[in-house]
Amino acid sequence: MTKTILHINASGTTAGSVSRAATAQLIADMGPAEVIVRDLATTALPHVDHTWINARLVPEADRTEGDQASLALSDDLIAEVKAADVIVIGMPMYNFGMPAALKAWIDLIARPKVTFAYTESGPVGLLEGKRAVVAVASGGVPVDSAMDFATPHMRQVLRFIGIDDITVHVAKDVVAAQAA
């Protein structure tokens, strides 16, 4: 059975991007797969707004056409995540955090009763059985240092939606290993 990989590119740089080079290498190393590509630099995602926030709380059977339209892109993004066995994310660090485009993606896929649920004992992720591989590129902030707010945030979000198998790579190390 062929695995499915969701490849998220979050770098605003399309040529010469270290995170893009790293994720391409990581995917090549995984062997044959169906790859779904979501390039957040070339296809901008909207930020959530009051219409989206309200629509996501309406029970599916009660949603208006407007509610459904507000959630359509979110539904598509979630379908990509659900279809994937592995999610490979190229995450550059901008000003100690993740790019706004990647945060927009997170906001659109983190949906109550769809990718997580609140229970009496706290939130439970609904996307179990998936693996995430994150290649972090930084111009100077060490990955997992006290100044790196992107990597812990990404790990938390992935765990929140049920993805506990998470591997983080320093993107420049992946690229250097490939060049060696």
C-alpha positions as CSV (number, residue, x, y, z in Angstrom):
1,M,0.0,0.0,0.0
2,T,1.4,3.4,-1.0
3,K,1.6,5.9,1.8
4,T,0.2,9.4,1.4
5,I,2.3,12.4,2.4
6,L,1.0,15.9,2.9
7,H,3.8,18.3,2.1
8,I,3.3,21.7,3.7
9,N,5.7,24.5,2.4
10,A,5.5,27.5,4.6
11,S,8.5,29.5,3.5
12,G,7.8,32.7,1.7
13,T,11.0,32.1,-0.2
14,T,10.4,29.8,-3.2
15,A,13.9,29.7,-4.6
16,G,16.8,28.9,-2.4
17,S,14.7,28.0,0.7
18,V,16.5,25.8,3.2
19,S,13.2,24.4,4.6
20,R,11.9,23.6,1.1
21,A,15.2,21.8,0.2
22,A,15.0,19.9,3.5
23,T,11.4,18.8,3.1
24,A,12.1,17.7,-0.5
25,Q,15.0,15.6,0.7
26,L,13.0,14.1,3.7
27,I,10.2,13.1,1.3
28,A,12.6,11.6,-1.2
29,D,14.1,9.5,1.6
30,M,10.7,8.2,2.5
31,G,10.4,6.3,-0.8
32,P,7.5,6.0,-3.1
33,A,4.4,7.8,-2.0
34,E,1.5,9.9,-3.2
35,V,2.3,13.4,-2.3
36,I,-0.2,16.2,-1.7
37,V,1.4,19.6,-1.8
38,R,0.1,22.6,0.0
39,D,2.3,25.6,-0.7
40,L,1.3,28.4,1.6
41,A,3.5,30.9,-0.2
42,T,1.9,30.5,-3.6
43,T,-1.7,29.9,-2.4
44,A,-2.4,32.3,0.5
45,L,-4.9,31.2,3.1
46,P,-7.3,33.6,4.7
47,H,-7.1,34.3,8.4
48,V,-10.1,33.2,10.5
49,D,-12.8,35.8,11.0
50,H,-16.0,36.1,12.9
51,T,-18.0,34.4,10.1
52,W,-15.7,31.4,10.2
53,I,-15.6,31.2,14.0
54,N,-19.4,31.3,14.2
55,A,-19.9,28.8,11.4
56,R,-17.6,26.2,12.9
57,L,-19.8,26.0,16.0
58,V,-23.1,25.5,14.1
59,P,-24.0,21.8,14.0
60,E,-23.5,20.4,10.5
61,A,-27.1,19.7,9.9
62,D,-28.1,23.3,10.8
63,R,-25.5,25.1,8.6
64,T,-26.7,27.5,6.1
65,E,-25.1,27.8,2.6
66,G,-23.2,30.7,3.9
67,D,-21.8,28.7,6.9
68,Q,-20.8,25.9,4.5
69,A,-19.1,28.4,2.2
70,S,-17.2,29.8,5.1
71,L,-15.9,26.4,6.1
72,A,-15.3,25.0,2.6
73,L,-11.6,25.7,2.5
74,S,-11.1,24.5,6.1
75,D,-12.9,21.3,5.1
76,D,-10.6,20.8,2.2
77,L,-7.5,21.4,4.3
78,I,-8.7,18.9,6.9
79,A,-9.5,16.4,4.2
80,E,-5.8,16.7,3.1
81,V,-4.6,16.0,6.7
82,K,-7.0,13.1,7.1
83,A,-5.8,11.6,3.8
84,A,-2.2,11.7,4.9
85,D,-0.3,9.0,6.7
86,V,2.7,11.5,7.1
87,I,2.6,15.3,7.3
88,V,5.9,16.9,6.3
89,I,6.1,20.5,7.2
90,G,8.8,23.0,6.2
91,M,8.8,25.6,8.8
92,P,11.0,28.6,8.7
93,M,11.3,30.7,11.8
94,Y,10.4,34.3,11.4
95,N,10.9,36.7,14.3
96,F,11.1,33.7,16.8
97,G,7.9,32.2,15.6
98,M,6.2,30.4,12.6
99,P,5.2,32.3,9.5
100,A,1.7,33.8,9.6
101,A,0.8,31.6,6.6
102,L,1.5,28.5,8.6
103,K,-0.5,29.8,11.6
104,A,-3.4,30.5,9.3
105,W,-3.2,26.8,8.1
106,I,-3.2,25.7,11.8
107,D,-6.2,27.9,12.6
108,L,-8.2,26.4,9.7
109,I,-7.4,22.8,10.5
110,A,-7.9,23.0,14.3
111,R,-11.7,22.5,14.5
112,P,-13.8,21.3,17.4
113,K,-15.6,18.0,16.8
114,V,-13.6,17.5,13.6
115,T,-9.9,17.4,14.5
116,F,-10.2,17.6,18.3
117,A,-13.0,17.2,20.9
118,Y,-13.4,18.6,24.4
119,T,-14.2,15.9,27.0
120,E,-14.7,16.0,30.7
121,S,-11.0,15.2,31.1
122,G,-9.8,17.8,28.6
123,P,-9.2,18.1,24.9
124,V,-8.7,14.9,22.8
125,G,-7.1,14.9,19.4
126,L,-9.1,13.1,16.7
127,L,-6.3,12.6,14.1
128,E,-4.5,9.6,15.7
129,G,-2.3,7.2,13.8
130,K,-0.5,9.9,11.8
131,R,3.2,10.9,11.7
132,A,4.5,14.5,11.4
133,V,8.0,15.4,10.3
134,V,8.9,19.1,10.7
135,A,12.0,20.7,9.1
136,V,12.8,23.9,10.9
137,A,14.9,26.6,9.2
138,S,16.3,29.4,11.2
139,G,18.8,32.2,10.3
140,G,20.2,32.3,13.8
141,V,17.8,31.1,16.6
142,P,18.8,27.6,17.6
143,V,15.9,25.1,17.2
144,D,14.4,24.2,20.6
145,S,16.3,27.1,22.3
146,A,14.5,29.5,24.7
147,M,14.0,31.9,21.9
148,D,12.4,29.3,19.6
149,F,8.6,29.8,19.9
150,A,7.8,28.1,16.6
151,T,8.9,24.5,17.3
152,P,7.1,24.1,20.7
153,H,4.0,25.7,19.2
154,M,4.0,23.3,16.3
155,R,4.5,20.3,18.6
156,Q,1.7,21.4,20.8
157,V,-0.8,21.9,17.9
158,L,0.1,18.6,16.4
159,R,-0.4,16.8,19.7
160,F,-3.7,18.8,20.3
161,I,-5.2,17.4,17.1
162,G,-4.0,13.8,17.9
163,I,-0.6,13.5,16.2
164,D,1.9,12.3,18.8
165,D,4.5,10.8,16.4
166,I,6.5,14.0,15.7
167,T,10.1,14.2,14.4
168,V,11.8,17.6,14.2
169,H,14.8,18.2,12.0
170,V,17.1,21.2,11.8
171,A,16.6,22.0,8.1
172,K,20.2,23.1,7.4
173,D,21.4,19.7,8.8
174,V,19.2,17.8,6.4
175,V,20.4,19.9,3.5
176,A,24.1,19.5,4.6
177,A,23.7,15.7,4.9
178,Q,22.3,15.5,1.4
179,A,25.1,17.5,0.0
180,A,27.8,15.4,1.7
